[in-house]
């Protein structure tokens, strides 16, 4: 790595499975939604939990998730944690990270604005401090308009 911020971003991108922080976040969310102290969630409860964590699964997707990770039509916490680890691994590929950036690409041109990049770096995943954000933005913003070509950026970060 060439700088602390690029190392941290690469660690965020390349994390294997769930970080300790992610595990704590998911366990805390589970406990918040587990009002009855039961060992597993039904599809409706799982949907509430996933929406709380920023996901938006359909009823069919919830059923598929429970079929894959659950048992007896419900989702135990261990299955939920395996599912979230798999979702994290899906985002770790270059294509998965590009897909995540596409959410912010409102006009479909393959670029996001400096303000959107700042928001991503300071509010999602392994949050960077102001100095790290400034350094990352100096390295990342290449266009005259101050926009980031996120496909090139992700490719550069994955190959460092």
DSSP file (Angstrom, degrees, kcal/mol; ACC not computed):
  #  RESIDUE AA STRUCTURE BP1 BP2  ACC     N-H-->O    O-->H-N    N-H-->O    O-->H-N    TCO  KAPPA ALPHA  PHI   PSI    X-CA   Y-CA   Z-CA
    1    1 A X              0   0    0      0, 0.0     3,-0.1     0, 0.0     4,-0.0   0.000 360.0 360.0 360.0 148.0    0.0    0.0    0.0
    2    2 A X        +     0   0    0      1,-0.2     2,-0.3     2,-0.0     3,-0.1   0.636 360.0  11.6 -95.1 -16.6    1.1    3.5   -0.7
    3    3 A X  S  > S-     0   0    0      1,-0.1     4,-2.1   133,-0.0    -1,-0.2  -0.974  75.5-107.1-154.4 164.1   -0.7    5.3    2.0
    4    4 A X  H  > S+     0   0    0     -2,-0.3     4,-2.6     1,-0.2     5,-0.2   0.916 117.9  50.7 -61.1 -43.6   -2.6    4.6    5.2
    5    5 A X  H  > S+     0   0    0      1,-0.2     4,-2.5     2,-0.2    -1,-0.2   0.893 110.4  47.8 -67.1 -38.4   -5.9    5.5    3.6
    6    6 A X  H  > S+     0   0    0      2,-0.2     4,-2.5     1,-0.2    -1,-0.2   0.877 112.0  51.2 -69.4 -34.2   -5.4    3.2    0.6
    7    7 A X  H  X S+     0   0    0     -4,-2.1     4,-2.5     2,-0.2    -2,-0.2   0.925 111.8  47.0 -63.9 -43.6   -4.4    0.4    2.9
    8    8 A X  H  X S+     0   0    0     -4,-2.6     4,-2.5     2,-0.2    -2,-0.2   0.908 113.3  48.0 -65.7 -41.4   -7.5    0.9    5.0
    9    9 A X  H  X S+     0   0    0     -4,-2.5     4,-2.8     2,-0.2    -1,-0.2   0.925 112.5  48.8 -65.3 -42.4   -9.7    1.0    1.9
   10   10 A X  H  X S+     0   0    0     -4,-2.5     4,-3.1     2,-0.2    -2,-0.2   0.903 111.1  50.2 -63.3 -39.9   -8.1   -2.1    0.5
   11   11 A X  H  X S+     0   0    0     -4,-2.5     4,-0.7     2,-0.2    -1,-0.2   0.902 111.5  49.3 -62.9 -40.2   -8.6   -3.8    3.9
   12   12 A X  H >< S+     0   0    0     -4,-2.5     3,-0.5     1,-0.2    -2,-0.2   0.931 116.4  42.1 -62.3 -45.1  -12.2   -2.7    3.9
   13   13 A X  H 3< S+     0   0    0     -4,-2.8    -2,-0.2     1,-0.2    -1,-0.2   0.879 120.4  41.6 -69.8 -38.3  -12.6   -4.1    0.3
   14   14 A X  H 3< S+     0   0    0     -4,-3.1    -1,-0.2    -5,-0.2    -2,-0.2   0.327  78.1 140.9 -97.0   7.4  -10.6   -7.3    0.9
   15   15 A X    <<  -     0   0    0     -4,-0.7     2,-0.7    -3,-0.5    77,-0.1  -0.204  49.3-133.7 -52.8 137.2  -12.0   -8.2    4.3
   16   16 A X        -     0   0    0      2,-0.1     2,-0.2    76,-0.0    -1,-0.1  -0.857  64.5 -36.1 -98.7 114.8  -12.5  -12.0    4.5
   17   17 A X  S    S-     0   0    0     -2,-0.7     2,-0.4    68,-0.2    65,-0.0  -0.486 113.2 -18.7  73.4-144.1  -15.9  -12.8    6.1
   18   18 A X        -     0   0    0     -2,-0.2    -2,-0.1     4,-0.0    67,-0.1  -0.820  61.6-133.0-103.3 136.8  -17.1  -10.5    8.8
   19   19 A X     >  -     0   0    0     -2,-0.4     4,-2.7     1,-0.1     5,-0.2  -0.321  33.4-104.6 -73.2 167.5  -15.0   -8.1   10.8
   20   20 A X  H  > S+     0   0    0      1,-0.2     4,-2.6     2,-0.2     5,-0.2   0.897 124.3  52.8 -60.5 -39.8  -15.4   -8.1   14.6
   21   21 A X  H  > S+     0   0    0      2,-0.2     4,-2.8     1,-0.2    -1,-0.2   0.916 109.4  48.1 -61.6 -44.0  -17.2   -4.8   14.2
   22   22 A X  H  > S+     0   0    0      2,-0.2     4,-2.8     1,-0.2     5,-0.3   0.926 110.8  50.8 -63.6 -43.9  -19.6   -6.3   11.6
   23   23 A X  H  X S+     0   0    0     -4,-2.7     4,-2.6     1,-0.2     5,-0.2   0.933 112.5  46.9 -58.5 -45.2  -20.2   -9.3   13.9
   24   24 A X  H  X S+     0   0    0     -4,-2.6     4,-2.6     1,-0.2    -2,-0.2   0.919 112.2  50.5 -62.0 -43.7  -21.0   -7.0   16.8
   25   25 A X  H  X S+     0   0    0     -4,-2.8     4,-2.4     1,-0.2    -2,-0.2   0.926 113.8  44.0 -60.3 -46.1  -23.3   -4.9   14.6
   26   26 A X  H  X S+     0   0    0     -4,-2.8     4,-2.4     2,-0.2    -1,-0.2   0.881 114.3  48.9 -70.2 -38.2  -25.2   -7.9   13.4
   27   27 A X  H  X S+     0   0    0     -4,-2.6     4,-2.5    -5,-0.3    -1,-0.2   0.902 112.3  49.4 -66.4 -40.0  -25.5   -9.5   16.8
   28   28 A X  H  X S+     0   0    0     -4,-2.6     4,-2.2    -5,-0.2    -2,-0.2   0.921 112.0  47.6 -63.8 -44.5  -26.7   -6.2   18.3
   29   29 A X  H  X S+     0   0    0     -4,-2.4     4,-1.7     2,-0.2    -2,-0.2   0.908 110.9  52.4 -62.9 -41.7  -29.3   -5.8   15.6
   30   30 A X  H  X S+     0   0    0     -4,-2.4     4,-1.3     1,-0.2     3,-0.3   0.946 110.3  47.6 -57.7 -49.2  -30.4   -9.4   16.1
   31   31 A X  H  < S+     0   0    0     -4,-2.5    -1,-0.2     1,-0.2    -2,-0.2   0.867 108.1  55.9 -62.2 -36.9  -30.8   -8.8   19.8
   32   32 A X  H  < S+     0   0    0     -4,-2.2    -1,-0.2     1,-0.2    -2,-0.2   0.859 115.2  37.6 -63.2 -36.1  -32.8   -5.6   19.2
   33   33 A X  H  < S+     0   0    0     -4,-1.7     2,-1.6    -3,-0.3     3,-0.2   0.560  95.3  86.9 -93.5  -9.7  -35.3   -7.4   17.0
   34   34 A X    ><  +     0   0    0     -4,-1.3     3,-0.7     1,-0.2    -1,-0.2  -0.535  48.6 157.3 -90.8  70.6  -35.4  -10.6   19.1
   35   35 A X  T 3  S+     0   0    0     -2,-1.6    -1,-0.2     1,-0.2    -2,-0.1   0.816  71.6  45.8 -66.6 -32.3  -38.1   -9.4   21.5
   36   36 A X  T 3  S-     0   0    0     -3,-0.2    -1,-0.2     2,-0.0    -2,-0.1   0.559 105.5-122.8 -90.8  -7.4  -39.2  -12.9   22.6
   37   37 A X    <   +     0   0    0     -3,-0.7    -2,-0.1     1,-0.2    -3,-0.1   0.724  56.1 159.4  73.5  19.8  -35.7  -14.3   23.1
   38   38 A X        -     0   0    0      1,-0.1    -1,-0.2     2,-0.1     3,-0.0  -0.214  50.5-122.3 -72.6 167.2  -36.4  -17.0   20.6
   39   39 A X  S    S+     0   0    0      1,-0.1    38,-0.9    37,-0.1     2,-0.3   0.592  87.9  24.7 -86.9 -11.1  -33.7  -18.9   18.9
   40   40 A X  E     -A   76   0A   0     36,-0.2     2,-0.4    37,-0.1    36,-0.3  -0.983  69.2-124.9-152.8 158.8  -34.8  -18.1   15.3
   41   41 A X  E     -A   75   0A   0     34,-2.5    34,-2.9    -2,-0.3     2,-0.1  -0.829  19.6-133.5-106.2 144.4  -36.7  -15.6   13.2
   42   42 A X     >  -     0   0    0     -2,-0.4     4,-2.6    32,-0.2     5,-0.2  -0.402  43.0 -91.3 -81.7 172.7  -39.6  -16.2   10.9
   43   43 A X  H  > S+     0   0    0     30,-0.4     4,-2.3     1,-0.2     5,-0.1   0.867 126.7  51.9 -56.5 -39.0  -39.6  -14.6    7.5
   44   44 A X  H  > S+     0   0    0      2,-0.2     4,-1.9     1,-0.2    -1,-0.2   0.932 112.0  45.5 -64.4 -45.9  -41.4  -11.5    8.6
   45   45 A X  H  > S+     0   0    0      1,-0.2     4,-2.3     2,-0.2    -2,-0.2   0.907 112.2  51.8 -63.3 -42.1  -39.0  -10.9   11.5
   46   46 A X  H  X S+     0   0    0     -4,-2.6     4,-2.8     1,-0.2     5,-0.2   0.896 107.3  53.7 -61.9 -40.0  -36.0  -11.5    9.3
   47   47 A X  H  X S+     0   0    0     -4,-2.3     4,-2.4    -5,-0.2    -1,-0.2   0.915 108.0  49.3 -60.7 -43.9  -37.4   -9.0    6.8
   48   48 A X  H  X S+     0   0    0     -4,-1.9     4,-2.1     2,-0.2    -2,-0.2   0.928 113.0  47.9 -59.5 -45.5  -37.6   -6.3    9.5
   49   49 A X  H  X S+     0   0    0     -4,-2.3     4,-1.4     1,-0.2    -2,-0.2   0.928 112.3  47.6 -62.5 -46.9  -34.0   -7.1   10.6
   50   50 A X  H  <>S+     0   0    0     -4,-2.8     5,-2.9     1,-0.2    -1,-0.2   0.880 111.0  51.0 -66.1 -37.6  -32.6   -6.9    7.1
   51   51 A X  H ><5S+     0   0    0     -4,-2.4     3,-1.6     1,-0.2    -1,-0.2   0.886 106.2  55.8 -65.8 -37.2  -34.4   -3.7    6.3
   52   52 A X  H 3<5S+     0   0    0     -4,-2.1    -1,-0.2     1,-0.3    -2,-0.2   0.840 106.9  51.1 -60.2 -32.9  -33.0   -2.2    9.5
   53   53 A X  T 3<5S-     0   0    0     -4,-1.4    -1,-0.3    -5,-0.1    -2,-0.2   0.292 129.1 -96.1 -90.5   9.2  -29.5   -3.1    8.2
   54   54 A X  T < 5S+     0   0    0     -3,-1.6    -3,-0.2     1,-0.3     2,-0.2   0.507  85.5 123.6  93.3   4.0  -30.2   -1.4    4.8
   55   55 A X      < -     0   0    0     -5,-2.9    -1,-0.3    -6,-0.2    -2,-0.0  -0.516  45.4-158.1 -90.2 164.6  -31.3   -4.4    2.8
   56   56 A X        +     0   0    0     -2,-0.2     2,-0.1    -3,-0.1    -9,-0.1  -0.427  20.3 176.2-141.0  65.0  -34.6   -4.6    1.0
   57   57 A X        -     0   0    0    -10,-0.2     2,-0.1     1,-0.1    -6,-0.1  -0.406  24.1-131.4 -74.5 146.0  -35.5   -8.2    0.4
   58   58 A X     >  -     0   0    0     -2,-0.1     4,-2.4     1,-0.1     5,-0.2  -0.375  31.6-102.4 -80.9 170.5  -38.8   -9.3   -1.1
   59   59 A X  H  > S+     0   0    0      1,-0.2     4,-2.2     2,-0.2     5,-0.1   0.893 125.3  51.3 -61.8 -38.9  -40.9  -12.0    0.5
   60   60 A X  H  > S+     0   0    0      2,-0.2     4,-2.4     1,-0.2    -1,-0.2   0.914 109.7  49.4 -64.9 -42.5  -39.7  -14.5   -2.2
   61   61 A X  H  > S+     0   0    0      1,-0.2     4,-2.8     2,-0.2    -2,-0.2   0.893 109.1  52.9 -63.8 -39.0  -36.0  -13.5   -1.4
   62   62 A X  H  X S+     0   0    0     -4,-2.4     4,-2.6     2,-0.2    -1,-0.2   0.920 109.4  48.5 -61.5 -43.3  -36.7  -14.0    2.3
   63   63 A X  H  X S+     0   0    0     -4,-2.2     4,-2.5     2,-0.2    -2,-0.2   0.919 112.3  48.9 -61.9 -43.4  -38.0  -17.5    1.7
   64   64 A X  H  X S+     0   0    0     -4,-2.4     4,-2.3     2,-0.2    -2,-0.2   0.906 111.2  50.1 -62.5 -41.7  -35.0  -18.3   -0.5
   65   65 A X  H  X>S+     0   0    0     -4,-2.8     4,-3.2     2,-0.2     5,-0.5   0.925 112.2  46.7 -62.3 -45.3  -32.6  -17.0    2.2
   66   66 A X  H  X5S+     0   0    0     -4,-2.6     4,-1.9     1,-0.2    -2,-0.2   0.877 111.1  52.2 -66.9 -36.9  -34.3  -19.1    4.9
   67   67 A X  H  <5S+     0   0    0     -4,-2.5    -1,-0.2    -5,-0.2    -2,-0.2   0.916 117.3  39.0 -62.2 -42.1  -34.3  -22.1    2.7
   68   68 A X  H  <5S+     0   0    0     -4,-2.3    -2,-0.2    -5,-0.2    -1,-0.2   0.901 135.5  15.5 -76.1 -42.4  -30.6  -21.7    2.1
   69   69 A X  H  <5S+     0   0    0     -4,-3.2     7,-0.2    -5,-0.2    -3,-0.2   0.583 114.6  68.8-111.7 -13.6  -29.4  -20.6    5.6
   70   70 A X     << -     0   0    0     -4,-1.9     2,-0.3    -5,-0.5     5,-0.2  -0.064  65.5-130.5 -97.7-163.7  -32.3  -21.5    7.9
   71   71 A X  B >  S-B   74   0B   0      3,-2.7     3,-1.3    -2,-0.0    -4,-0.1  -0.957  77.6  -1.2-153.9 129.8  -33.9  -24.5    9.3
   72   72 A X  T 3  S-     0   0    0     -2,-0.3     3,-0.1     1,-0.3    -5,-0.1   0.815 128.8 -53.3  62.3  32.0  -37.5  -25.6    9.5
   73   73 A X  T 3  S+     0   0    0      1,-0.3   -30,-0.4    -7,-0.2     2,-0.3   0.557 121.5  89.7  81.8   7.1  -38.8  -22.4    7.9
   74   74 A X  B <  S-B   71   0B   0     -3,-1.3    -3,-2.7    -8,-0.2     2,-0.6  -0.865  72.3-122.2-131.2 167.6  -37.0  -20.1   10.3
   75   75 A X  E     -A   41   0A   0    -34,-2.9   -34,-2.5    -2,-0.3    -5,-0.1  -0.930  20.8-155.4-114.7 111.3  -33.6  -18.4   10.5
   76   76 A X  E  >  -A   40   0A   0     -2,-0.6     4,-2.2   -36,-0.3     3,-0.2  -0.419  32.6-108.6 -75.9 162.0  -31.4  -19.1   13.5
   77   77 A X  H  > S+     0   0    0    -38,-0.9     4,-2.5     1,-0.2     5,-0.2   0.880 119.4  56.3 -59.4 -38.1  -28.8  -16.4   14.4
   78   78 A X  H  > S+     0   0    0      1,-0.2     4,-2.0     2,-0.2    -1,-0.2   0.897 108.3  47.3 -62.8 -39.3  -25.9  -18.7   13.2
   79   79 A X  H  > S+     0   0    0     -3,-0.2     4,-2.5     2,-0.2    -1,-0.2   0.884 110.4  52.9 -66.5 -39.1  -27.6  -18.9    9.7
   80   80 A X  H  X S+     0   0    0     -4,-2.2     4,-2.5     2,-0.2    -2,-0.2   0.914 109.1  48.8 -61.7 -43.7  -28.1  -15.2    9.7
   81   81 A X  H  X S+     0   0    0     -4,-2.5     4,-2.1     2,-0.2    -1,-0.2   0.891 111.2  49.9 -65.6 -39.3  -24.4  -14.6   10.4
   82   82 A X  H  X S+     0   0    0     -4,-2.0     4,-2.3     2,-0.2    -2,-0.2   0.916 111.1  50.3 -62.7 -42.4  -23.4  -17.0    7.7
   83   83 A X  H  X S+     0   0    0     -4,-2.5     4,-2.5     1,-0.2    -2,-0.2   0.920 110.5  48.3 -62.5 -44.7  -25.7  -15.2    5.2
   84   84 A X  H  X S+     0   0    0     -4,-2.5     4,-2.2     1,-0.2    -1,-0.2   0.869 110.4  51.9 -66.6 -35.4  -24.2  -11.8    6.1
   85   85 A X  H  X S+     0   0    0     -4,-2.1     4,-2.5     2,-0.2   -68,-0.2   0.915 110.6  48.5 -64.2 -42.5  -20.7  -13.2    5.7
   86   86 A X  H  X S+     0   0    0     -4,-2.3     4,-2.2     2,-0.2    -2,-0.2   0.909 110.4  50.9 -63.5 -41.8  -21.6  -14.5    2.3
   87   87 A X  H  X S+     0   0    0     -4,-2.5     4,-1.2     2,-0.2    -1,-0.2   0.894 110.5  50.0 -62.2 -39.0  -23.2  -11.1    1.3
   88   88 A X  H  X S+     0   0    0     -4,-2.2     4,-0.8     1,-0.2     3,-0.5   0.922 109.7  50.0 -65.0 -44.5  -20.0   -9.4    2.5
   89   89 A X  H >X S+     0   0    0     -4,-2.5     3,-0.8     1,-0.2     4,-0.5   0.872 104.7  58.9 -62.8 -36.2  -17.8  -11.8    0.4
   90   90 A X  H >< S+     0   0    0     -4,-2.2     3,-0.6     1,-0.3    -1,-0.2   0.851 106.2  48.5 -60.3 -34.1  -20.1  -11.1   -2.7
   91   91 A X  H 3< S+     0   0    0     -4,-1.2    -1,-0.3    -3,-0.5    -2,-0.2   0.658  96.5  73.9 -80.3 -15.9  -19.2   -7.4   -2.4
   92   92 A X  H << S+     0   0    0     -4,-0.8    -1,-0.2    -3,-0.8    -2,-0.2   0.657  76.1  90.4 -76.8 -15.3  -15.5   -8.1   -2.1
   93   93 A X  S <X S-     0   0    0     -3,-0.6     4,-2.4    -4,-0.5     5,-0.2  -0.420  91.1-112.5 -75.5 158.1  -15.0   -9.0   -5.8
   94   94 A X  H  > S+     0   0    0      1,-0.2     4,-2.4     2,-0.2     5,-0.2   0.928 120.2  47.9 -56.0 -46.3  -14.1   -6.2   -8.2
   95   95 A X  H  > S+     0   0    0      1,-0.2     4,-2.4     2,-0.2    -1,-0.2   0.882 110.2  52.8 -62.7 -37.9  -17.5   -6.6   -9.9
   96   96 A X  H  > S+     0   0    0      2,-0.2     4,-1.7     1,-0.2    -1,-0.2   0.882 110.2  46.9 -65.6 -38.2  -19.3   -6.6   -6.5
   97   97 A X  H  X S+     0   0    0     -4,-2.4     4,-2.1     2,-0.2    -2,-0.2   0.903 111.0  51.6 -70.6 -40.8  -17.6   -3.3   -5.5
   98   98 A X  H  X S+     0   0    0     -4,-2.4     4,-2.0    -5,-0.2    -2,-0.2   0.917 108.1  53.1 -60.1 -42.6  -18.4   -1.7   -8.8
   99   99 A X  H  X S+     0   0    0     -4,-2.4     4,-0.7     1,-0.2    -1,-0.2   0.899 106.7  52.5 -57.9 -41.2  -22.0   -2.8   -8.3
  100  100 A X  H >< S+     0   0    0     -4,-1.7     3,-0.8     1,-0.2     4,-0.4   0.903 109.4  48.8 -63.5 -40.5  -22.0   -1.1   -4.9
  101  101 A X  H >X S+     0   0    0     -4,-2.1     3,-1.9     1,-0.2     4,-0.5   0.838  98.3  69.4 -66.4 -32.2  -20.7    2.2   -6.5
  102  102 A X  H >< S+     0   0    0     -4,-2.0     3,-0.8     1,-0.3    -1,-0.2   0.768  84.9  69.7 -60.1 -24.5  -23.4    2.0   -9.2
  103  103 A X  T << S+     0   0    0     -3,-0.8    -1,-0.3    -4,-0.7    -2,-0.2   0.849 104.0  42.6 -58.6 -33.3  -26.0    2.7   -6.5
  104  104 A X  T <4 S+     0   0    0     -3,-1.9     2,-1.5    -4,-0.4     9,-0.3   0.514  89.9  94.2 -91.6  -6.9  -24.5    6.3   -6.3
  105  105 A X    X<  +     0   0    0     -3,-0.8     3,-0.9    -4,-0.5    -1,-0.1  -0.635  50.7 174.0 -88.9  82.2  -24.2    6.7  -10.1
  106  106 A X  T 3  S+     0   0    0     -2,-1.5    -1,-0.2     1,-0.2     6,-0.1   0.796  75.7  39.3 -65.5 -32.2  -27.5    8.4  -10.7
  107  107 A X  T 3  S-     0   0    0      4,-0.3    -1,-0.2    -3,-0.2    -2,-0.1   0.417 104.7-122.2-101.4   2.5  -26.9    9.2  -14.4
  108  108 A X  S <  S+     0   0    0     -3,-0.9    -2,-0.1    -6,-0.2    -3,-0.0   0.743  72.1 127.7  70.2  24.8  -25.2    5.8  -15.3
  109  109 A X  S    S-     0   0    0      2,-0.3     3,-0.1     0, 0.0    -1,-0.1   0.410  81.4-107.3 -94.8   2.0  -22.0    7.4  -16.7
  110  110 A X  S    S+     0   0    0      1,-0.3    40,-0.9    -5,-0.1    41,-0.6   0.682  87.4  98.7  82.9  17.1  -19.6    5.4  -14.5
  111  111 A X  E     -C  149   0C   0     38,-0.2     2,-0.3    39,-0.1    -2,-0.3  -0.962  51.8-160.1-136.0 152.6  -18.8    8.3  -12.3
  112  112 A X  E     -C  148   0C   0     36,-1.9    36,-3.0    -2,-0.3    -7,-0.1  -0.941  29.9-106.6-126.4 155.9  -19.8    9.6   -8.8
  113  113 A X  E  >  -C  147   0C   0     -2,-0.3     4,-2.4    -9,-0.3     5,-0.2  -0.268  28.0-110.0 -77.0 164.3  -19.3   13.1   -7.5
  114  114 A X  H  > S+     0   0    0     32,-0.5     4,-2.7     1,-0.2     5,-0.2   0.885 119.8  53.4 -59.8 -39.8  -16.8   14.1   -4.9
  115  115 A X  H  > S+     0   0    0      2,-0.2     4,-2.1     1,-0.2    -1,-0.2   0.883 109.3  48.1 -66.4 -37.0  -19.6   14.7   -2.4
  116  116 A X  H  > S+     0   0    0      2,-0.2     4,-2.3     1,-0.2    -1,-0.2   0.905 111.9  49.5 -68.4 -40.4  -20.9   11.1   -3.0
  117  117 A X  H  X S+     0   0    0     -4,-2.4     4,-2.7     2,-0.2     5,-0.2   0.932 110.0  51.1 -62.4 -44.9  -17.4    9.7   -2.6
  118  118 A X  H  X S+     0   0    0     -4,-2.7     4,-1.9     1,-0.2     5,-0.2   0.919 110.0  50.4 -57.5 -44.1  -16.9   11.6    0.7
  119  119 A X  H  X S+     0   0    0     -4,-2.1     4,-1.7     1,-0.2     5,-0.3   0.916 111.3  47.7 -61.5 -44.5  -20.2   10.3    1.9
  120  120 A X  H  X S+     0   0    0     -4,-2.3     4,-1.5     1,-0.2    -2,-0.2   0.928 113.8  47.0 -62.1 -45.7  -19.3    6.7    1.1
  121  121 A X  H  < S+     0   0    0     -4,-2.7     7,-2.6     1,-0.2    -1,-0.2   0.789 120.5  36.7 -70.3 -28.0  -15.8    7.0    2.7
  122  122 A X  H  < S+     0   0    0     -4,-1.9    -1,-0.2     5,-0.2    -2,-0.2   0.620 125.6  33.3-100.5 -13.9  -17.1    8.6    5.9
  123  123 A X  H  < S+     0   0    0     -4,-1.7     2,-0.4    -5,-0.2    -3,-0.2   0.553 105.1  64.1-120.6  -9.7  -20.4    6.8    6.5
  124  124 A X  S  < S-     0   0    0     -4,-1.5     4,-0.1    -5,-0.3    -1,-0.1  -0.906  99.3 -27.9-124.5 147.0  -20.1    3.2    5.2
  125  125 A X  S    S+     0   0    0     -2,-0.4     2,-1.3     1,-0.1    -4,-0.0  -0.255 126.8   8.6  59.9-135.5  -18.0    0.2    6.2
  126  126 A X  S    S-     0   0    0   -118,-0.1    -2,-0.1  -117,-0.1    -1,-0.1  -0.665  91.6-137.6 -80.6  93.9  -14.7    1.0    7.8
  127  127 A X        -     0   0    0     -2,-1.3     2,-0.3    -5,-0.1    -5,-0.2  -0.263  12.9-142.3 -63.1 134.2  -15.2    4.8    8.2
  128  128 A X        -     0   0    0     -7,-2.6     2,-0.1    -4,-0.1    -1,-0.1  -0.662  13.4-120.4 -95.3 151.5  -12.3    7.0    7.3
  129  129 A X     >  -     0   0    0     -2,-0.3     4,-2.5     1,-0.1     5,-0.2  -0.337  37.1 -94.3 -83.2 174.2  -11.3   10.2    9.1
  130  130 A X  H  > S+     0   0    0      1,-0.2     4,-2.6     2,-0.2     5,-0.2   0.879 124.1  50.1 -59.3 -43.3  -11.1   13.6    7.4
  131  131 A X  H  > S+     0   0    0      1,-0.2     4,-2.2     2,-0.2    -1,-0.2   0.918 112.7  47.1 -62.3 -43.3   -7.3   13.4    6.7
  132  132 A X  H  > S+     0   0    0      2,-0.2     4,-2.6     1,-0.2    -2,-0.2   0.889 111.6  51.4 -65.7 -38.9   -7.7    9.9    5.1
  133  133 A X  H  X S+     0   0    0     -4,-2.5     4,-2.7     2,-0.2    -2,-0.2   0.930 109.4  50.1 -63.2 -45.1  -10.7   11.1    3.1
  134  134 A X  H  X S+     0   0    0     -4,-2.6     4,-2.1     1,-0.2    -2,-0.2   0.920 112.9  46.4 -59.7 -44.4   -8.8   14.0    1.7
  135  135 A X  H  X S+     0   0    0     -4,-2.2     4,-1.9     2,-0.2    -1,-0.2   0.923 113.3  48.9 -64.6 -44.3   -5.9   11.8    0.7
  136  136 A X  H  X S+     0   0    0     -4,-2.6     4,-2.3     1,-0.2    -2,-0.2   0.902 111.2  50.1 -62.0 -41.3   -8.1    9.2   -0.9
  137  137 A X  H  X S+     0   0    0     -4,-2.7     4,-2.6     2,-0.2    -1,-0.2   0.876 107.1  53.8 -68.6 -36.5  -10.0   11.9   -2.8
  138  138 A X  H  < S+     0   0    0     -4,-2.1    -1,-0.2    -5,-0.2    -2,-0.2   0.906 115.4  41.2 -61.3 -40.0   -6.7   13.4   -4.1
  139  139 A X  H  < S+     0   0    0     -4,-1.9    -2,-0.2    -5,-0.1    -1,-0.2   0.832 122.0  40.5 -74.5 -33.0   -5.7   10.0   -5.4
  140  140 A X  H  < S+     0   0    0     -4,-2.3     2,-0.7    -5,-0.2     9,-0.4   0.854  90.0  84.8 -91.0 -37.3   -9.2    9.1   -6.7
  141  141 A X     <  +     0   0    0     -4,-2.6     7,-0.2    -5,-0.2    -1,-0.0  -0.562  43.8 153.2 -78.3 113.5  -10.6   12.2   -8.3
  142  142 A X        +     0   0    0      5,-1.0    -1,-0.2    -2,-0.7     6,-0.1   0.702  37.9  88.5-113.5 -26.5   -9.4   12.3  -11.9
  143  143 A X  S >  S-     0   0    0      4,-1.6     3,-1.7     1,-0.1     0, 0.0  -0.358  79.4-118.7 -80.0 158.3  -11.9   14.2  -14.0
  144  144 A X  T 3  S+     0   0    0      1,-0.3    -1,-0.1     2,-0.1    -3,-0.0   0.776 114.6  57.8 -62.8 -27.3  -11.9   18.0  -14.5
  145  145 A X  T 3  S-     0   0    0      2,-0.1    -1,-0.3     1,-0.0    -2,-0.0   0.450 119.9-107.9 -83.9  -0.4  -15.3   18.1  -12.9
  146  146 A X  S <  S+     0   0    0     -3,-1.7   -32,-0.5     1,-0.3     2,-0.2   0.772  73.5 139.7  79.4  25.9  -14.1   16.5   -9.7
  147  147 A X  E     -C  113   0C   0    -34,-0.2    -4,-1.6   -33,-0.1    -5,-1.0  -0.674  48.7-128.0-101.4 158.6  -15.8   13.2  -10.4
  148  148 A X  E     -C  112   0C   0    -36,-3.0   -36,-1.9    -2,-0.2     2,-1.2  -0.917   4.8-143.9-108.2 125.5  -14.5    9.7   -9.8
  149  149 A X  E  >  -C  111   0C   0     -2,-0.5     4,-2.2    -9,-0.4   -38,-0.2  -0.772  23.4-167.1 -80.8  98.9  -14.5    7.0  -12.5
  150  150 A X  H  > S+     0   0    0     -2,-1.2     4,-2.7   -40,-0.9     5,-0.2   0.775  77.8  58.7 -69.8 -27.0  -15.3    4.3  -10.0
  151  151 A X  H  > S+     0   0    0    -41,-0.6     4,-2.2     2,-0.2    -1,-0.2   0.946 111.5  41.9 -64.8 -46.4  -14.5    1.4  -12.3
  152  152 A X  H  > S+     0   0    0     -3,-0.2     4,-2.6     2,-0.2    -2,-0.2   0.906 115.2  52.0 -64.2 -41.2  -11.0    2.6  -12.8
  153  153 A X  H  X S+     0   0    0     -4,-2.2     4,-2.6     2,-0.2    -2,-0.2   0.933 111.2  45.3 -61.7 -48.3  -10.7    3.4   -9.1
  154  154 A X  H  X S+     0   0    0     -4,-2.7     4,-2.6     1,-0.2     5,-0.2   0.915 112.7  51.4 -63.2 -42.9  -11.8    0.0   -7.9
  155  155 A X  H  X S+     0   0    0     -4,-2.2     4,-1.2    -5,-0.2    -1,-0.2   0.921 111.3  48.2 -60.1 -43.9   -9.5   -1.7  -10.5
  156  156 A X  H  < S+     0   0    0     -4,-2.6     3,-0.3     1,-0.2    -2,-0.2   0.928 113.8  46.4 -61.6 -45.5   -6.6    0.4   -9.2
  157  157 A X  H >< S+     0   0    0     -4,-2.6     3,-1.0     1,-0.2    -2,-0.2   0.873 111.1  51.2 -67.4 -37.2   -7.4   -0.4   -5.5
  158  158 A X  H 3< S+     0   0    0     -4,-2.6    -1,-0.2     1,-0.2    -2,-0.2   0.750 111.7  48.5 -72.1 -22.3   -7.8   -4.1   -6.1
  159  159 A X  T 3<        0   0    0     -4,-1.2    -1,-0.2    -3,-0.3    -2,-0.2   0.230 360.0 360.0-105.3  13.7   -4.5   -4.4   -8.0
  160  160 A X    <         0   0    0     -3,-1.0    -1,-0.2    -4,-0.1    -2,-0.1   0.449 360.0 360.0 -84.0 360.0   -2.3   -2.5   -5.4
